[in-house]
């Protein structure tokens, strides 16, 4: 039920045109009276307005009349029309001046319908609302208003209303599922779908009656969610679908589903037939029952004695499975009577594979094979011991032995030959599988005599290549190794094995040139060594010279050395030349001499440097090996000449405590020369006619020179071997003297500032380009620069009061930085108290007044007092308080008061007074002039008065006291 804004027209919801089997349909006419508007919704969701008079044909899917929503005061009536169907009309019992607006109530979704009630003089309002796909059973707020027009007078708009969308037909349900079946019935169940805002009233179950022609008939209509379909045929498939209904309409059908009834009870099965048997299996077959139709799916259960089911499948006429002698039972799926028993017996089995054979007593030509008894199983899965009928020994896959024995001697075999053996058993069941292969190898005899070795290629002076033939062909020549021995021809020489391997060729090295050697060879195998071959004598060729003796080195000076060596005899050929390599190490050796002499002199050596050399002899056969490496060291010498002798602006040694001046000092530096093997001891600097000696350093400062003067300098280095040569002359010049510092004075002093000034120096070095550097000592007692420039005055701000500050100054010109002046000390003064604000005057009783003023905290521990004066310079109060009461004032008189603060210095007992505050004005007024009384402005007890003489004396005393105080203050300042 929906609440909508007041409608102005009738609306009939769109009727669904549903083809649902043979369900009846009916046409309904809706009569629209003159002056009224009928709104309908088309199939595409659009709204169509029909103005009366008119008759609107509508089609109802189930023959029922849908609800017609009318405004209050209207009545829908159903009448017949020429027997063609019902006709719906709307009556108007209310007067035409009534304007009744009420919400519509319906069950079908609609929005934006108008129905206007008016007479012939009323105008049709142009109002139509649109449907914008809103959700079923959803709550919304109307965003438009409706108004009526009667007799050309438009009424006020209605209030905005909230409404809820209408419900929809249910969603498509899920397909039904099968809960139980028999051969004549199927029991189905289904789940309810989403009702979309309207409760489901009925379900429609349709089926194809088992015809499978896609034509469905209605079987069940009701609110239950299960149905039992009766009077069905056995083993037949039926297709079903289901739909849901509510007050709005019918949902779509679910997907189709196919269910089968069970088949009829088959007749008693015939017993299975034995097709073929084996030692561990049987093959059976059976016939399909005649009572089962061709469309029915038949399954079989084959049972075996003492076993569970072993087969449950569609028609499979030849199952094969392992069996022992047993009973077989066959029956159908629907518990038909079992068939008669079939007794089968498996055939005997052949023996199992025997135990692997073993071999012993192996010789060159024979070996013995042994084996054990065989154990096998019967086809009935029972363990029996049976005697072995025959044993078969197979040799190279040919029968070697057949008989009942358990060993066999294999004779007349080839030596060094491998044989593969396998064993099997035979009985009435057949021949067993063979055992694992056994490999046996006959022994090998020792090898025979080898052929003597011979030369391969040319004989060299230090090596030769030999080859030989092995023993005669036979079993003993396989897998042999050779041993080659060499013996020198000298008497007493022992033979030496120079090769051992399987190859019949060998290269013998490390021989002496032109020497004769004797060689012999023998073979060996697993049985041992054979005899030696005949010996053969072979001589090496003449070779290059042998290794030279190490040469002798005689170092004559730090730049020259002599190398000598002995004459080396050649290996059968005269030496053609000697080669001498010289260098600092093995990697830098270079050929420095090549010739027949045994002497060579080397020059241009460096002092205190390691050198090495080696010697090699050469003849027509080639170059011999190098001699052993010989090393030597050249002696030390005086240092080389100093380079890089130059002048620098600032000393390179910052630890010098003595100040450096460019006017009287020169800062020198140089590069350290080569020491030539002796440690450097000192340097000598020549300055004119004098010599300055320094330590083992590379910088020096020459002091006490004349300003603005030119000097010629030279330097040389010295070590333990003596002094080296002087360097080139360096011409330098000292700078003029820098300016002296000016005298520093304090021009002005304040509590937080100091103004300093300095005068011109009397020396002539000062020019207009002179720059002054003013430094002040900080808290860490370090001087920092506070001013650098050409000015002669500088004011320091933000200082602390009554504090000491230390200063020094220096002058800088083109000649350099001058010395700093002596340290000057200046002090800041103490601060005066601040100026107070104007005092405040508060009226008391009678002619008394109270004067108050602001307070000032103590200044750096000094106490603050206050002085209050009345107009005329009369001091009426001095003290530490910040208020004072004035009594005995005269009526109808103007007064002015002011105050100032004084600081009493605790260290000097000096009193520093600040400036006067602005004055505060006040007067005493009284209406009764007869009560006016002269009053003194000084503080007197209440009720007492002063005479004219007393008042005059008090004034004189006050003026005198103030004069004395001012004189004292001026003297102190």
ZAMARGU-4260 file (C-alpha; in steps of 0.2 Angstrom, whole numbers, plus 5000, padded with zeros to 4 digits):
<rodrens>
0) 5000/5000/5000 | 5008/5017/4994 | 5005/5035/5000 | 5006/5047/4985 | 5002/5065/4982
5) 4983/5068/4978 | 4980/5061/4960 | 4970/5070/4947 | 4965/5056/4936 | 4962/5037/4936
10) 4975/5025/4932 | 4975/5007/4927 | 4992/4997/4929 | 4999/4989/4913 | 4992/4971/4912
15) 5004/4958/4908 | 5002/4948/4892 | 5008/4931/4897 | 5007/4915/4887 | 5005/4902/4900
20) 5000/4886/4892 | 4981/4886/4889 | 4977/4899/4903 | 4962/4910/4898 | 4963/4928/4893
25) 4949/4941/4893 | 4947/4959/4886 | 4941/4972/4898 | 4934/4989/4893 | 4938/5004/4904
30) 4925/5019/4901 | 4932/5036/4903 | 4918/5050/4906 | 4918/5067/4897 | 4930/5080/4906
35) 4941/5066/4914 | 4958/5059/4909 | 4963/5041/4910 | 4982/5037/4912 | 4989/5020/4907
40) 5007/5013/4907 | 5012/5005/4891 | 5024/4990/4889 | 5039/5001/4887 | 5036/5010/4903
45) 5029/5026/4895 | 5013/5035/4902 | 4999/5038/4890 | 4984/5050/4894 | 4967/5047/4886
50) 4954/5061/4888 | 4936/5056/4889 | 4924/5052/4883 | 4932/5036/4878 | 4932/5017/4880
55) 4950/5009/4883 | 4951/4990/4879 | 4963/4981/4891 | 4968/4963/4891 | 4968/4953/4908
60) 4979/4937/4908 | 4969/4928/4920 | 4951/4935/4916 | 4951/4945/4933 | 4947/4964/4933
65) 4962/4974/4939 | 4959/4987/4953 | 4955/5004/4946 | 4962/5018/4956 | 4950/5033/4958
70) 4950/5049/4968 | 4939/5049/4984 | 4921/5052/4980 | 4922/5042/4964 | 4915/5024/4962
75) 4921/5011/4950 | 4907/5000/4943 | 4908/4984/4932 | 4894/4982/4919 | 4892/4971/4904
80) 4893/4977/4886 | 4884/4967/4873 | 4890/4951/4880 | 4908/4955/4875 | 4915/4957/4892
85) 4914/4967/4907 | 4915/4986/4906 | 4922/4997/4920 | 4915/5014/4923 | 4917/5028/4936
90) 4902/5037/4944 | 4902/5055/4951 | 4891/5055/4967 | 4900/5071/4973 | 4896/5089/4968
95) 4907/5097/4955 | 4912/5111/4967 | 4921/5098/4979 | 4939/5097/4977 | 4944/5081/4986
100) 4962/5075/4987 | 4967/5059/4995 | 4982/5047/4992 | 4980/5032/4980 | 4980/5014/4987
105) 4985/5000/4975 | 4995/4985/4972 | 5003/4989/4955 | 5018/5000/4953 | 5014/5017/4945
110) 5020/5035/4947 | 5015/5052/4939 | 4996/5048/4935 | 4983/5062/4934 | 4964/5062/4936
115) 4955/5079/4935 | 4937/5081/4942 | 4929/5096/4934 | 4913/5102/4925 | 4912/5109/4908
120) 4918/5126/4913 | 4934/5119/4921 | 4950/5118/4911 | 4961/5102/4910 | 4978/5105/4920
125) 4993/5101/4910 | 5002/5090/4923 | 5010/5074/4919 | 5024/5066/4930 | 5037/5054/4924
130) 5042/5036/4929 | 5061/5035/4931 | 5064/5017/4936 | 5063/5018/4954 | 5065/5001/4965
135) 5050/4989/4971 | 5044/4992/4989 | 5056/5006/4991 | 5053/5022/5001 | 5055/5039/4992
140) 5050/5057/4994 | 5040/5066/4980 | 5049/5080/4972 | 5034/5089/4964 | 5017/5096/4970
145) 4999/5095/4963 | 4986/5109/4962 | 4968/5110/4956 | 4959/5123/4946 | 4940/5126/4948
150) 4931/5140/4939 | 4947/5148/4933 | 4953/5149/4951 | 4969/5139/4955 | 4970/5132/4972
155) 4986/5131/4983 | 4999/5117/4980 | 4998/5102/4990 | 5012/5098/5003 | 5026/5086/4997
160) 5023/5068/5002 | 5033/5053/5005 | 5029/5037/4996 | 5034/5019/4993 | 5036/5010/4976
165) 5024/4996/4972 | 5029/4978/4973 | 5035/4967/4958 | 5032/4949/4954 | 5043/4937/4962
170) 5061/4933/4955 | 5063/4917/4945 | 5064/4902/4957 | 5078/4889/4957 | 5074/4872/4948
175) 5065/4859/4959 | 5075/4845/4966 | 5071/4827/4968 | 5068/4821/4986 | 5061/4803/4982
180) 5057/4792/4968 | 5048/4776/4964 | 5044/4767/4948 | 5027/4776/4947 | 5030/4792/4957
185) 5042/4807/4959 | 5042/4818/4974 | 5049/4836/4971 | 5054/4851/4982 | 5059/4869/4978
190) 5064/4884/4987 | 5055/4901/4988 | 5063/4915/4977 | 5063/4933/4982 | 5045/4940/4983
195) 5050/4958/4979 | 5038/4966/4992 | 5023/4955/4990 | 5021/4939/4998 | 5021/4923/4987
200) 5003/4916/4986 | 5005/4901/4974 | 5017/4891/4965 | 5015/4883/4947 | 5023/4867/4943
205) 5023/4862/4925 | 5029/4846/4916 | 5031/4839/4899 | 5021/4823/4903 | 5037/4813/4898
210) 5035/4817/4880 | 5051/4827/4878 | 5043/4838/4865 | 5046/4855/4875 | 5027/4857/4877
215) 5023/4860/4896 | 5007/4857/4905 | 5002/4863/4922 | 5002/4850/4935 | 5001/4859/4952
220) 4995/4876/4958 | 4996/4880/4976 | 5006/4887/4990 | 5015/4872/4995 | 5034/4870/4991
225) 5033/4851/4987 | 5023/4840/4976 | 5021/4821/4973 | 5019/4817/4954 | 5009/4801/4953
230) 5004/4788/4940 | 5020/4788/4931 | 5028/4775/4920 | 5043/4765/4927 | 5061/4770/4920
235) 5054/4785/4911 | 5062/4803/4911 | 5051/4818/4915 | 5055/4837/4913 | 5049/4849/4926
240) 5049/4868/4929 | 5042/4879/4942 | 5036/4898/4944 | 5030/4909/4958 | 5015/4920/4960
245) 5010/4935/4971 | 4997/4948/4971 | 5007/4958/4958 | 5010/4944/4945 | 5019/4929/4940
250) 5038/4926/4939 | 5047/4918/4925 | 5049/4899/4926 | 5065/4891/4933 | 5077/4881/4922
255) 5071/4864/4916 | 5076/4849/4925 | 5075/4830/4921 | 5071/4816/4933 | 5068/4797/4930
260) 5057/4785/4939 | 5064/4768/4944 | 5063/4753/4933 | 5053/4736/4936 | 5060/4722/4946
265) 5071/4712/4934 | 5069/4693/4933 | 5081/4681/4941 | 5098/4683/4933 | 5106/4668/4924
270) 5122/4662/4932 | 5138/4670/4925 | 5148/4659/4912 | 5166/4655/4914 | 5176/4660/4898
275) 5194/4658/4903 | 5204/4654/4919 | 5222/4657/4924 | 5233/4654/4939 | 5227/4670/4947
280) 5212/4677/4937 | 5196/4671/4928 | 5185/4679/4914 | 5166/4679/4916 | 5152/4685/4906
285) 5133/4686/4908 | 5117/4690/4898 | 5106/4706/4900 | 5088/4702/4908 | 5074/4702/4894
290) 5062/4711/4906 | 5073/4727/4905 | 5069/4739/4891 | 5082/4746/4880 | 5081/4763/4887
295) 5083/4758/4905 | 5101/4759/4912 | 5105/4742/4920 | 5119/4740/4932 | 5126/4723/4939
300) 5133/4718/4955 | 5146/4703/4955 | 5150/4696/4972 | 5164/4684/4976 | 5165/4673/4991
305) 5173/4681/5007 | 5175/4697/4997 | 5165/4714/4995 | 5158/4720/4979 | 5171/4721/4966
310) 5160/4727/4951 | 5146/4739/4950 | 5145/4747/4932 | 5134/4748/4917 | 5134/4733/4905
315) 5152/4725/4905 | 5151/4708/4898 | 5169/4703/4901 | 5176/4708/4918 | 5193/4702/4922
320) 5200/4701/4940 | 5211/4691/4951 | 5203/4676/4960 | 5207/4661/4970 | 5196/4645/4969
325) 5180/4653/4975 | 5161/4654/4973 | 5154/4668/4962 | 5136/4676/4965 | 5128/4688/4952
330) 5112/4699/4955 | 5103/4714/4949 | 5103/4732/4957 | 5085/4731/4963 | 5088/4716/4974
335) 5082/4703/4962 | 5084/4685/4966 | 5103/4680/4965 | 5108/4669/4951 | 5114/4651/4955
340) 5132/4649/4960 | 5146/4647/4948 | 5162/4637/4955 | 5178/4642/4947 | 5196/4634/4950
345) 5212/4643/4945 | 5226/4634/4936 | 5242/4629/4944 | 5255/4643/4944 | 5273/4641/4938
350) 5287/4642/4951 | 5294/4659/4957 | 5311/4665/4953 | 5325/4656/4961 | 5338/4663/4973
355) 5352/4671/4964 | 5367/4659/4960 | 5384/4661/4968 | 5402/4659/4960 | 5418/4652/4969
360) 5434/4644/4964 | 5438/4655/4950 | 5454/4651/4940 | 5461/4656/4923 | 5450/4643/4914
365) 5436/4638/4926 | 5424/4643/4940 | 5411/4634/4950 | 5392/4640/4951 | 5381/4635/4966
370) 5362/4639/4970 | 5349/4635/4983 | 5331/4627/4984 | 5316/4637/4977 | 5300/4641/4986
375) 5284/4647/4977 | 5265/4650/4980 | 5250/4641/4973 | 5236/4649/4964 | 5225/4647/4979
380) 5235/4658/4990 | 5241/4644/5000 | 5260/4641/5004 | 5266/4624/4999 | 5284/4616/4999
385) 5287/4607/4982 | 5302/4598/4976 | 5311/4606/4961 | 5310/4595/4945 | 5324/4603/4935
390) 5336/4617/4937 | 5343/4626/4922 | 5359/4635/4921 | 5360/4647/4906 | 5377/4652/4899
395) 5377/4667/4887 | 5359/4664/4885 | 5361/4646/4880 | 5358/4631/4891 | 5374/4625/4900
400) 5366/4613/4913 | 5349/4605/4916 | 5347/4594/4931 | 5342/4592/4950 | 5359/4597/4957
405) 5363/4613/4965 | 5381/4616/4959 | 5390/4615/4942 | 5408/4617/4937 | 5412/4627/4922
410) 5428/4621/4913 | 5438/4625/4898 | 5434/4644/4899 | 5444/4657/4891 | 5456/4667/4903
415) 5452/4686/4906 | 5434/4684/4900 | 5418/4690/4908 | 5403/4678/4908 | 5385/4682/4913
420) 5374/4669/4921 | 5356/4667/4926 | 5346/4653/4934 | 5327/4648/4932 | 5316/4633/4938
425) 5304/4622/4929 | 5289/4612/4935 | 5272/4606/4928 | 5265/4624/4929 | 5279/4630/4918
430) 5296/4639/4919 | 5299/4652/4931 | 5307/4669/4928 | 5326/4670/4928 | 5336/4676/4943
435) 5346/4692/4942 | 5361/4691/4931 | 5378/4686/4939 | 5394/4692/4931 | 5410/4682/4933
440) 5427/4685/4925 | 5441/4672/4924 | 5458/4676/4930 | 5472/4685/4919 | 5489/4677/4917
445) 5505/4689/4918 | 5509/4698/4901 | 5524/4692/4890 | 5540/4700/4884 | 5538/4717/4876
450) 5548/4723/4861 | 5563/4735/4865 | 5559/4754/4864 | 5563/4764/4848 | 5565/4782/4844
455) 5551/4793/4838 | 5556/4808/4828 | 5573/4817/4831 | 5583/4816/4847 | 5585/4832/4855
460) 5598/4838/4867 | 5588/4837/4883 | 5573/4825/4878 | 5568/4811/4867 | 5552/4802/4863
465) 5552/4782/4864 | 5539/4770/4859 | 5537/4751/4860 | 5526/4736/4856 | 5517/4726/4869
470) 5517/4708/4872 | 5510/4695/4860 | 5492/4696/4857 | 5482/4686/4869 | 5471/4688/4885
475) 5486/4693/4895 | 5489/4709/4884 | 5473/4717/4889 | 5472/4730/4903 | 5491/4731/4905
480) 5503/4744/4911 | 5521/4748/4905 | 5536/4752/4915 | 5551/4761/4906 | 5568/4761/4915
485) 5583/4772/4911 | 5601/4769/4916 | 5616/4780/4912 | 5632/4773/4904 | 5643/4777/4918
490) 5649/4763/4929 | 5639/4761/4945 | 5624/4770/4939 | 5607/4762/4945 | 5592/4761/4933
495) 5578/4773/4936 | 5559/4771/4931 | 5555/4786/4920 | 5537/4781/4915 | 5523/4770/4921
500) 5506/4770/4912 | 5495/4761/4900 | 5502/4770/4884 | 5516/4762/4873 | 5524/4779/4871
505) 5534/4791/4882 | 5544/4807/4881 | 5559/4807/4893 | 5566/4824/4898 | 5579/4832/4909
510) 5593/4824/4900 | 5611/4830/4897 | 5616/4835/4880 | 5627/4823/4870 | 5625/4809/4883
515) 5621/4790/4880 | 5607/4782/4890 | 5601/4763/4891 | 5582/4760/4891 | 5572/4744/4894
520) 5553/4741/4896 | 5541/4728/4904 | 5522/4725/4905 | 5511/4722/4920 | 5493/4717/4923
525) 5483/4711/4938 | 5493/4695/4938 | 5510/4704/4940 | 5524/4710/4930 | 5531/4701/4914
530) 5550/4700/4909 | 5560/4715/4903 | 5563/4718/4885 | 5580/4719/4878 | 5589/4735/4882
535) 5593/4748/4869 | 5606/4762/4870 | 5602/4780/4864 | 5612/4796/4864 | 5605/4814/4865
540) 5610/4828/4853 | 5622/4842/4857 | 5613/4857/4865 | 5615/4875/4870 | 5627/4880/4883
545) 5623/4876/4901 | 5619/4888/4915 | 5632/4901/4918 | 5640/4905/4935 | 5634/4920/4943
550) 5644/4936/4938 | 5654/4947/4950 | 5649/4965/4953 | 5662/4978/4959 | 5653/4995/4963
555) 5666/5009/4960 | 5655/5024/4965 | 5637/5028/4967 | 5635/5030/4948 | 5647/5017/4941
560) 5649/4997/4943 | 5660/4984/4935 | 5653/4967/4931 | 5664/4952/4927 | 5661/4933/4924
565) 5670/4917/4919 | 5671/4909/4902 | 5658/4894/4901 | 5662/4878/4891 | 5649/4874/4879
570) 5640/4857/4877 | 5650/4852/4862 | 5649/4869/4853 | 5659/4884/4856 | 5650/4899/4864
575) 5646/4913/4852 | 5641/4927/4864 | 5636/4932/4882 | 5621/4942/4886 | 5620/4952/4902
580) 5603/4959/4909 | 5603/4973/4921 | 5589/4981/4931 | 5582/4986/4948 | 5572/4971/4950
585) 5567/4955/4941 | 5553/4964/4932 | 5564/4978/4925 | 5579/4968/4919 | 5585/4974/4902
590) 5599/4968/4890 | 5614/4980/4893 | 5628/4970/4885 | 5629/4956/4871 | 5646/4950/4865
595) 5661/4938/4868 | 5670/4948/4882 | 5669/4943/4900 | 5669/4961/4907 | 5656/4976/4906
600) 5656/4993/4915 | 5639/5001/4919 | 5637/5020/4923 | 5623/5032/4926 | 5618/5023/4942
605) 5608/5031/4956 | 5615/5032/4973 | 5609/5020/4987 | 5599/5010/4975 | 5597/4991/4973
610) 5602/4983/4957 | 5602/4965/4950 | 5609/4956/4935 | 5610/4939/4926 | 5621/4931/4913
615) 5616/4919/4898 | 5628/4910/4886 | 5623/4907/4868 | 5630/4895/4855 | 5624/4888/4838
620) 5612/4876/4846 | 5603/4891/4855 | 5604/4901/4871 | 5607/4892/4888 | 5598/4895/4904
625) 5601/4911/4914 | 5613/4911/4929 | 5607/4914/4946 | 5602/4932/4950 | 5615/4943/4958
630) 5611/4959/4967 | 5621/4974/4973 | 5618/4991/4980 | 5626/5008/4975 | 5633/5018/4989
635) 5625/5034/4996 | 5629/5051/4990 | 5626/5069/4994 | 5608/5076/4991 | 5603/5082/4975
640) 5600/5100/4971 | 5585/5108/4980 | 5570/5112/4969 | 5554/5122/4972 | 5563/5136/4983
645) 5550/5150/4984 | 5542/5163/4995 | 5525/5161/5003 | 5514/5175/5010 | 5511/5166/5027
650) 5521/5154/5037 | 5518/5136/5034 | 5521/5132/5053 | 5506/5139/5062 | 5514/5135/5079
655) 5527/5149/5079 | 5524/5159/5094 | 5534/5174/5088 | 5523/5186/5077 | 5527/5186/5059
660) 5529/5203/5050 | 5531/5204/5031 | 5542/5220/5034 | 5556/5211/5044 | 5553/5193/5040
665) 5552/5181/5025 | 5543/5165/5025 | 5552/5152/5013 | 5547/5134/5008 | 5555/5121/4996
670) 5553/5103/4990 | 5563/5090/4998 | 5577/5083/4986 | 5582/5065/4984 | 5593/5060/4998
675) 5603/5048/4988 | 5603/5035/5001 | 5608/5045/5017 | 5596/5053/5029 | 5594/5071/5027
680) 5601/5081/5041 | 5599/5100/5038 | 5597/5114/5025 | 5609/5129/5022 | 5601/5146/5016
685) 5613/5158/5009 | 5607/5176/5013 | 5620/5188/5005 | 5637/5184/5014 | 5629/5174/5028
690) 5623/5156/5030 | 5608/5151/5039 | 5607/5133/5044 | 5590/5124/5048 | 5585/5107/5053
695) 5577/5093/5042 | 5562/5104/5038 | 5555/5111/5021 | 5550/5128/5027 | 5559/5142/5037
700) 5556/5160/5042 | 5571/5173/5041 | 5568/5187/5054 | 5576/5203/5058 | 5577/5210/5041
705) 5576/5228/5035 | 5559/5234/5029 | 5557/5237/5010 | 5574/5229/5006 | 5579/5216/4992
710) 5588/5200/4996 | 5596/5186/4985 | 5594/5169/4993 | 5601/5151/4989 | 5598/5134/4997
715) 5606/5117/4998 | 5603/5101/5007 | 5615/5091/5018 | 5615/5073/5023 | 5628/5061/5031
720) 5638/5061/5015 | 5640/5080/5014 | 5631/5095/5007 | 5623/5095/4990 | 5624/5109/4977
725) 5616/5126/4979 | 5600/5130/4971 | 5596/5144/4959 | 5596/5161/4966 | 5579/5167/4973
730) 5577/5187/4973 | 5564/5193/4986 | 5560/5209/4994 | 5553/5214/5011 | 5537/5224/5013
735) 5537/5242/5021 | 5533/5243/5040 | 5514/5242/5044 | 5506/5257/5053 | 5506/5258/5072
740) 5490/5257/5082 | 5480/5273/5086 | 5476/5278/5104 | 5458/5272/5109 | 5447/5284/5119
745) 5429/5283/5125 | 5419/5298/5118 | 5402/5295/5127 | 5396/5283/5139 | 5379/5277/5143
750) 5370/5263/5153 | 5369/5251/5137 | 5381/5260/5125 | 5399/5265/5123 | 5405/5277/5109
755) 5424/5275/5105 | 5435/5285/5095 | 5454/5285/5090 | 5465/5298/5083 | 5478/5298/5069
760) 5495/5291/5071 | 5510/5302/5070 | 5519/5289/5059 | 5520/5293/5040 | 5514/5275/5035
765) 5496/5280/5038 | 5486/5284/5022 | 5468/5287/5017 | 5467/5268/5013 | 5471/5263/5031
770) 5459/5251/5039 | 5456/5250/5057 | 5451/5234/5066 | 5443/5236/5083 | 5442/5220/5094
775) 5432/5217/5110 | 5435/5204/5123 | 5421/5191/5125 | 5415/5181/5140 | 5428/5167/5135
780) 5442/5180/5136 | 5444/5180/5118 | 5445/5195/5107 | 5433/5196/5093 | 5431/5209/5079
785) 5417/5221/5082 | 5422/5234/5068 | 5433/5234/5053 | 5433/5250/5042 | 5441/5267/5038
790) 5430/5277/5051 | 5438/5284/5067 | 5423/5281/5078 | 5411/5267/5083 | 5397/5265/5095
795) 5393/5249/5103 | 5375/5246/5108 | 5365/5233/5118 | 5378/5232/5132 | 5375/5228/5150
800) 5374/5243/5163 | 5388/5246/5175 | 5399/5233/5166 | 5418/5233/5161 | 5423/5230/5143
805) 5441/5227/5136 | 5446/5234/5119 | 5461/5234/5107 | 5464/5241/5090 | 5476/5239/5075
810) 5479/5248/5059 | 5480/5239/5042 | 5488/5246/5026 | 5496/5241/5010 | 5511/5237/5021
815) 5502/5224/5031 | 5493/5222/5047 | 5501/5233/5061 | 5502/5227/5079 | 5488/5228/5091
820) 5487/5242/5104 | 5487/5240/5122 | 5471/5234/5130 | 5459/5248/5135 | 5445/5246/5148
825) 5429/5256/5148 | 5413/5254/5159 | 5395/5258/5156 | 5385/5269/5168 | 5370/5263/5179
830) 5352/5266/5172 | 5340/5279/5179 | 5323/5273/5184 | 5310/5274/5171 | 5297/5288/5170
835) 5281/5283/5179 | 5264/5286/5172 | 5253/5300/5179 | 5247/5295/5197 | 5229/5291/5201
840) 5219/5301/5214 | 5205/5293/5223 | 5192/5303/5234 | 5191/5299/5252 | 5180/5306/5266
845) 5180/5325/5268 | 5194/5335/5261 | 5206/5320/5260 | 5212/5312/5244 | 5223/5296/5241
850) 5236/5297/5227 | 5243/5280/5220 | 5256/5276/5206 | 5264/5261/5198 | 5278/5251/5206
855) 5295/5247/5198 | 5305/5231/5203 | 5322/5233/5210 | 5336/5236/5197 | 5350/5224/5198
860) 5347/5223/5217 | 5346/5242/5220 | 5331/5247/5230 | 5318/5259/5222 | 5310/5274/5231
865) 5297/5286/5226 | 5295/5305/5228 | 5277/5314/5227 | 5276/5332/5223 | 5262/5345/5223
870) 5261/5359/5211 | 5274/5372/5216 | 5288/5359/5219 | 5282/5355/5236 | 5288/5337/5241
875) 5274/5329/5251 | 5281/5311/5252 | 5297/5301/5249 | 5297/5282/5253 | 5295/5265/5246
880) 5276/5264/5246 | 5266/5267/5230 | 5252/5277/5238 | 5249/5292/5249 | 5234/5301/5257
885) 5233/5320/5256 | 5223/5328/5270 | 5218/5345/5276 | 5216/5351/5258 | 5206/5367/5254
890) 5189/5367/5247 | 5186/5375/5230 | 5205/5374/5225 | 5214/5366/5210 | 5229/5354/5214
895) 5241/5345/5203 | 5252/5330/5208 | 5267/5321/5200 | 5279/5307/5205 | 5296/5301/5200
900) 5307/5286/5205 | 5324/5286/5213 | 5337/5271/5213 | 5348/5270/5228 | 5364/5261/5222
905) 5370/5249/5235 | 5388/5249/5230 | 5391/5268/5230 | 5376/5274/5241 | 5372/5286/5226
910) 5354/5290/5223 | 5349/5291/5204 | 5332/5299/5201 | 5322/5297/5185 | 5311/5310/5176
915) 5295/5317/5183 | 5279/5308/5178 | 5265/5318/5169 | 5255/5328/5183 | 5237/5323/5188
920) 5224/5337/5191 | 5210/5337/5204 | 5200/5350/5214 | 5189/5351/5230 | 5172/5358/5227
925) 5159/5362/5241 | 5142/5371/5239 | 5142/5379/5256 | 5155/5393/5255 | 5153/5397/5273
930) 5161/5381/5278 | 5177/5384/5268 | 5192/5383/5278 | 5210/5386/5274 | 5220/5369/5274
935) 5238/5365/5273 | 5243/5353/5259 | 5255/5344/5271 | 5250/5328/5280 | 5244/5333/5297
940) 5233/5324/5310 | 5214/5325/5307 | 5206/5339/5317 | 5222/5350/5319 | 5225/5366/5309
945) 5241/5377/5306 | 5242/5395/5309 | 5249/5407/5295 | 5266/5408/5304 | 5267/5389/5305
950) 5263/5387/5287 | 5275/5400/5281 | 5289/5392/5291 | 5285/5375/5284 | 5286/5382/5266
955) 5303/5390/5269 | 5310/5374/5277 | 5304/5364/5262 | 5312/5375/5249 | 5328/5375/5259
960) 5328/5356/5260 | 5325/5354/5241 | 5339/5366/5237 | 5351/5357/5247 | 5346/5340/5239
965) 5348/5347/5221 | 5365/5354/5225 | 5370/5337/5232 | 5364/5328/5217 | 5373/5340/5205
970) 5389/5338/5215 | 5388/5319/5214 | 5385/5319/5195
</rodrens>
